[in-house]
Structure formats: C-alpha cells, structure tokens
Amino acid sequence: MSGTVLILGANGRFGSHAAEAFWNAGWRVRIFDRSVDDLMVSAQGVDLIVNAWNPPYPHWQAQVPGITKSVIAAARAHGCTVLIPGNVYVFGPDAPAIFATDTPHRASNPLGRIRTEMEAAYRASGVPTIILRAGDFLDTQPSGNWFDKVMTARLSKGIFTYPGHTDAPHAWAYLPDLARAAVALANQRADLAPFCDVPFPGYTLTGEELHAALSDRLHRDVTLKRMNWLPLVLARPFWPMARHLLEMRYLWSKPHHLDPARFDALVPHFHTTPIEDALASAIKHQIHPDKPVPRHTGALVSQ
C-alpha cells in the first residue's frame, strides 16, 4: 500500500533517508519547505506525513508543542497518518533495561518530558500515528551526531572516544535501515492500531563491542578512550546546549536495548544491514566534526 508522503525535515538525518526510501519504494514524495510552504495546504492529497522536524535541544520547549499541534491539525483535516521517528528519552534513567512498547514513559528530565508530552498529544488526538522508536543513529555521512562529531572525530589518529561506561549495552540504528522500516510500517498503516508504538531493534552494542568492530573494519588497532565531560560541565552556565547534553548523559551508562517483539511481528522478513557494513558506511566520509554535511533531497520531489 503505497501513496503520497509529505516529508517534514527532509534535509535532516532521518528525513533525508526517509525521502529516499519512500521514493525507492514507489511512493510519491513531497518535500516540505518551512520557509515558503503552508503545512495545511501541503498536506492536501497526502496519505502519510513523516514528521522528521527536529529543532536543536535548546529550542524544543518553545517549538515542539507548536509543531505537534500543526501536524495533528493538518493530519486530521486531510485524513493523513503521521509517522514519527521516536527516541528513547521518554523512559528516563530508572526505566528497565528493555525498552518495549508497554514500558511506562516516566522521564522526569526536561527533554524527556517534552517528548513524552508530544507522544501523548498524538495518542490523544485520534490521528493515526506510528512511532518508530530507535536508539542513537549511525549515518552514511557525517551529520553532527554523537558518532561522527565525538566518537570518531579522532579516528584518523587511531582514537575512538566513548561517552559512557564502555561495558554498558547501548541501542543504535543505521539510518537507511530505519528509513526502510518506516516504509514497511507505512505500507501496513490500514491494519495498524490508531496509535502504534514500534521499537526498532537495530543493534545493541557496548562501547567495547563497537570499538572492536571498528578496529576489525579498519584492520588496525584503535585506542578506546573515555570522553571527558568536564568541558561541558564548565560550559553549562553559559551554553544551553551543554545543559541538555549533560541532561541526557545517563543514556551512555544505562544499559538498554529496544525490544524487537513488535517490530519482528509486523515486519518478520526485515533484513538488517550487518554492523560491519553499517560502520564502514558511517566512517567512509570523515570530515571536520564541526562542519556537518547538509542534505539536499530536492531531486526526489514528486507531486
């Protein structure tokens, strides 16, 4: 069941991959341009809205509720399903290690509460909504995420930097896989529950396992070092982003993984890219970590 999809945030990490994946799967893809487009108008004739808008952390409180309200209104007016790339922030540091569909959303920190309230708004709206929940991203090119901006920033010097306890399991998602998973779920939208929360299993790796996999892929020894958080602690009073990065620090030391049960039941034959291939793709275009590569997906636009 294909159709027409409207991608919000198509220049971002998930949005750019989603646009490509839906196009490759035979969907008609529309790219929303916030600078000139009206969401209510752009959603006319659309079957699915992919809400991949992701403002910087310091803007979440001011922008996320308004974005949520606008997307719900457009989806309700035009009978669209909404698909959102969910994260694990909603669970909080006291959650069990397995993040499942029925794991309570009890995060008490500001970013966790914002995401919890956002998801609750979609659930309460009655608009058909798919939450495709994933861990940290592995991208196909540097995009300013944790993996390329911090962890592999000194890989050319033989250093892999890990932000937390290196023996704690951590959830990862390779973005091309996550985008294909979004298409697979969107194709089933007529048969899904009105609010469908689907954890994406991706990979679960400790820092040590990720380090070993990188060393094997590079065919050379790489030094594993723990990240020094002190500069962020010192910057916290003056730099809002530092406060939010420190707020989410617990996820790098809290063991966690995403329960595969619901995803495997809905998409039983999904092929996950081998971690070795995902890592090879993620490190093949090393650039300066302060200059993330923008995405341009205009060639995918189809009305």
C-alpha positions as CSV (number, residue, x, y, z in Angstrom):
1,M,0.0,0.0,0.0
2,S,2.0,3.0,-1.2
3,G,0.7,6.5,-1.7
4,T,1.8,10.1,-1.3
5,V,4.1,11.1,1.6
6,L,4.9,14.5,2.8
7,I,8.4,14.7,4.5
8,L,8.9,17.4,7.1
9,G,12.6,17.9,7.9
10,A,13.8,16.3,4.6
11,N,17.2,17.9,5.0
12,G,17.8,16.3,8.3
13,R,19.2,12.9,9.3
14,F,16.1,10.7,9.3
15,G,14.1,12.9,6.9
16,S,16.7,12.7,4.1
17,H,16.9,8.9,4.4
18,A,13.1,8.6,4.6
19,A,12.6,10.6,1.5
20,E,15.0,8.4,-0.4
21,A,13.5,5.2,1.0
22,F,9.9,6.1,0.2
23,W,10.9,7.2,-3.3
24,N,12.7,4.0,-3.9
25,A,9.6,2.1,-2.7
26,G,7.4,3.7,-5.3
27,W,5.7,6.4,-3.2
28,R,5.1,9.9,-4.4
29,V,7.3,12.1,-2.3
30,R,6.7,15.7,-1.4
31,I,9.3,17.7,0.4
32,F,8.0,20.4,2.8
33,D,9.9,23.7,2.8
34,R,9.2,25.6,6.0
35,S,10.4,28.9,4.5
36,V,7.7,29.0,1.9
37,D,5.2,26.2,2.3
38,D,1.9,26.1,4.3
39,L,1.5,22.8,6.1
40,M,-2.3,22.7,5.8
41,V,-2.1,23.3,2.1
42,S,0.9,20.9,1.5
43,A,-0.9,18.1,3.3
44,Q,-3.8,18.1,0.8
45,G,-3.9,14.8,-1.1
46,V,-1.3,13.2,1.2
47,D,-1.6,9.8,2.7
48,L,1.3,10.0,5.2
49,I,3.1,12.8,6.9
50,V,6.6,11.9,8.1
51,N,7.3,14.4,10.9
52,A,11.1,14.4,11.0
53,W,11.4,18.0,12.2
54,N,14.0,18.1,15.0
55,P,14.9,21.5,16.4
56,P,18.1,21.9,18.4
57,Y,17.7,20.9,22.0
58,P,17.5,24.5,23.4
59,H,14.5,25.1,21.1
60,W,12.5,22.0,22.0
61,Q,10.4,23.6,24.7
62,A,9.5,26.6,22.5
63,Q,9.0,24.8,19.2
64,V,8.0,21.1,19.7
65,P,4.4,21.8,21.1
66,G,3.6,24.1,18.2
67,I,5.0,21.7,15.6
68,T,3.0,18.9,17.2
69,K,-0.2,20.9,17.1
70,S,0.3,21.9,13.5
71,V,1.0,18.4,12.3
72,I,-2.0,17.0,14.2
73,A,-4.3,19.7,12.7
74,A,-3.1,19.0,9.1
75,A,-3.3,15.3,9.5
76,R,-6.8,15.5,11.0
77,A,-8.0,17.9,8.3
78,H,-6.8,15.7,5.4
79,G,-7.1,12.2,6.9
80,C,-3.4,11.5,7.0
81,T,-1.4,9.0,9.0
82,V,1.6,10.5,10.8
83,L,4.9,8.7,11.2
84,I,7.4,10.0,13.7
85,P,11.0,8.8,14.4
86,G,10.7,8.3,18.2
87,N,13.6,8.2,20.6
88,V,14.3,6.6,24.0
89,Y,14.3,9.8,26.0
90,V,10.7,9.1,27.3
91,F,11.8,6.3,29.5
92,G,14.1,8.0,32.0
93,P,17.1,6.7,34.0
94,D,15.0,4.5,36.2
95,A,13.4,2.5,33.4
96,P,14.1,-1.2,32.9
97,A,16.9,-2.2,30.6
98,I,14.5,-3.5,27.9
99,F,12.6,-0.6,26.3
100,A,9.3,-2.2,25.0
101,T,6.0,-1.0,23.6
102,D,4.4,-1.1,27.1
103,T,7.4,0.4,29.0
104,P,6.0,3.4,31.0
105,H,7.1,6.8,29.9
106,R,8.4,8.2,33.2
107,A,11.2,10.5,32.3
108,S,11.4,13.5,34.6
109,N,14.1,15.5,32.9
110,P,13.1,18.4,30.6
111,L,13.8,16.8,27.2
112,G,12.2,13.5,28.2
113,R,9.1,15.3,29.4
114,I,8.8,17.2,26.1
115,R,9.0,14.0,24.1
116,T,6.5,12.3,26.5
117,E,4.0,15.1,26.1
118,M,4.5,15.2,22.4
119,E,3.7,11.5,22.0
120,A,0.8,11.8,24.5
121,A,-0.7,14.6,22.3
122,Y,-0.6,12.3,19.2
123,R,-2.2,9.5,21.2
124,A,-5.0,11.7,22.5
125,S,-5.6,13.3,19.1
126,G,-7.1,10.2,17.5
127,V,-5.0,10.9,14.4
128,P,-3.5,7.6,13.1
129,T,0.1,7.7,14.3
130,I,3.1,5.4,14.0
131,I,6.0,5.9,16.4
132,L,9.1,4.2,15.1
133,R,11.4,4.3,18.1
134,A,15.1,3.9,17.8
135,G,18.4,4.5,19.6
136,D,21.3,6.6,18.5
137,F,21.9,7.0,14.8
138,L,24.6,5.6,12.5
139,D,24.5,7.8,9.4
140,T,26.0,7.3,5.9
141,Q,27.9,10.6,6.2
142,P,28.9,13.0,9.0
143,S,25.8,14.9,10.1
144,G,26.8,16.2,13.5
145,N,25.6,13.3,15.6
146,W,27.3,11.6,18.5
147,F,29.0,9.0,16.4
148,D,30.7,11.3,13.9
149,K,31.1,14.5,16.0
150,V,32.5,12.9,19.1
151,M,33.1,9.2,19.0
152,T,35.0,9.0,15.6
153,A,36.2,12.6,15.4
154,R,39.8,11.4,16.1
155,L,39.6,8.1,14.3
156,S,42.2,9.3,11.8
157,K,44.6,9.5,14.7
158,G,43.6,6.0,15.9
159,I,41.4,7.1,18.8
160,F,37.8,6.1,19.4
161,T,36.1,8.2,22.1
162,Y,33.2,6.7,24.1
163,P,30.9,9.0,26.2
164,G,29.9,6.5,28.9
165,H,30.6,3.1,30.6
166,T,32.2,1.1,27.8
167,D,30.6,-2.2,29.1
168,A,27.0,-0.9,29.1
169,P,24.8,-2.1,26.2
170,H,23.5,0.8,24.1
171,A,20.9,1.0,21.3
172,W,21.9,2.0,17.8
173,A,20.0,2.3,14.5
174,Y,21.5,2.5,11.0
175,L,19.5,5.3,9.3
176,P,19.0,3.5,5.9
177,D,17.6,0.5,7.8
178,L,15.4,2.8,9.9
179,A,14.0,4.5,6.8
180,R,13.2,1.2,5.2
181,A,11.5,0.1,8.4
182,A,9.4,3.3,8.2
183,V,8.3,2.4,4.6
184,A,7.4,-1.2,5.7
185,L,5.2,0.1,8.5
186,A,3.6,2.8,6.4
187,N,2.6,0.2,3.9
188,Q,0.7,-1.5,6.6
189,R,-1.0,1.6,8.0
190,A,-4.5,0.5,7.3
191,D,-4.1,-2.6,9.5
192,L,-2.2,-1.0,12.4
193,A,-3.7,0.3,15.7
194,P,-4.6,4.0,15.7
195,F,-1.6,4.7,17.8
196,C,1.2,2.2,17.0
197,D,4.4,2.3,19.1
198,V,7.1,0.2,17.4
199,P,10.6,-0.1,18.9
200,F,13.2,-0.7,16.2
201,P,15.7,-3.2,17.4
202,G,18.7,-2.1,15.3
203,Y,21.9,-3.0,17.1
204,T,22.7,-3.3,20.8
205,L,26.4,-2.9,21.4
206,T,28.6,-2.0,24.3
207,G,31.3,0.6,23.8
208,E,33.8,-2.2,23.8
209,E,32.0,-4.1,21.1
210,L,31.7,-1.0,19.0
211,H,35.4,-0.4,19.4
212,A,36.2,-3.9,18.5
213,A,34.0,-3.8,15.4
214,L,35.6,-0.6,14.2
215,S,39.1,-2.0,14.8
216,D,38.2,-5.0,12.7
217,R,36.7,-2.9,10.0
218,L,39.8,-0.7,9.8
219,H,42.2,-3.6,10.1
220,R,44.3,-1.8,12.7
221,D,44.4,-1.2,16.4
222,V,42.3,1.7,17.6
223,T,42.7,3.2,21.1
224,L,39.5,3.3,23.2
225,K,39.2,6.4,25.4
226,R,36.5,7.7,27.7
227,M,35.1,11.1,26.9
228,N,35.9,13.9,29.3
229,W,32.7,15.6,30.3
230,L,34.3,18.3,32.3
231,P,34.3,20.9,29.4
232,L,30.6,20.5,29.1
233,V,30.2,20.8,32.9
234,L,32.2,24.1,32.9
235,A,30.2,25.4,29.9
236,R,26.8,24.6,31.3
237,P,26.1,28.0,32.9
238,F,26.9,29.8,29.6
239,W,25.9,27.3,26.8
240,P,22.3,26.0,26.8
241,M,23.3,23.0,24.6
242,A,25.8,21.8,27.2
243,R,23.0,21.7,29.8
244,H,20.9,19.4,27.6
245,L,23.8,17.2,26.6
246,L,24.6,16.7,30.3
247,E,20.9,16.0,30.9
248,M,20.9,13.0,28.6
249,R,24.3,11.8,29.7
250,Y,22.7,8.9,31.7
251,L,21.9,7.1,28.4
252,W,25.6,6.4,27.8
253,S,25.9,4.5,31.1
254,K,22.5,3.0,31.5
255,P,22.3,-0.5,29.9
256,H,19.4,-0.6,27.5
257,H,18.1,-2.1,24.3
258,L,14.9,-2.0,22.3
259,D,12.6,-5.0,22.5
260,P,12.3,-6.5,19.0
261,A,9.0,-8.3,19.5
262,R,6.5,-5.9,17.9
263,F,8.7,-5.0,15.0
264,D,9.6,-8.6,14.3
265,A,5.8,-9.5,14.3
266,L,5.0,-6.7,11.9
267,V,8.0,-6.9,9.6
268,P,9.1,-10.6,10.0
269,H,11.4,-10.7,7.0
270,F,13.2,-7.4,7.5
271,H,16.9,-7.5,6.6
272,T,19.2,-5.6,8.9
273,T,22.4,-4.4,7.4
274,P,25.4,-6.2,9.1
275,I,27.0,-3.9,11.6
276,E,30.3,-4.2,9.8
277,D,28.8,-2.7,6.7
278,A,26.9,0.0,8.6
279,L,30.1,1.1,10.3
280,A,32.0,1.1,7.0
281,S,29.4,3.4,5.6
282,A,29.4,5.6,8.7
283,I,33.2,6.3,8.6
284,K,33.9,6.4,4.9
285,H,33.5,10.2,4.6
286,Q,35.4,11.6,7.6
287,I,35.3,15.4,7.7
288,H,35.8,18.1,10.3
289,P,33.3,17.3,13.1
290,D,32.2,21.0,13.4
291,K,31.0,21.0,9.8
292,P,28.1,18.6,9.4
293,V,27.1,17.9,5.8
294,P,23.7,19.3,4.9
295,R,21.3,17.1,2.9
296,H,19.7,18.1,-0.4
297,T,16.8,15.9,-1.5
298,G,15.1,18.2,-4.0
299,A,15.7,15.7,-6.8
300,L,13.3,13.4,-5.0
301,V,10.3,15.7,-5.1
302,S,7.3,14.3,-6.9
303,Q,3.8,15.8,-6.8
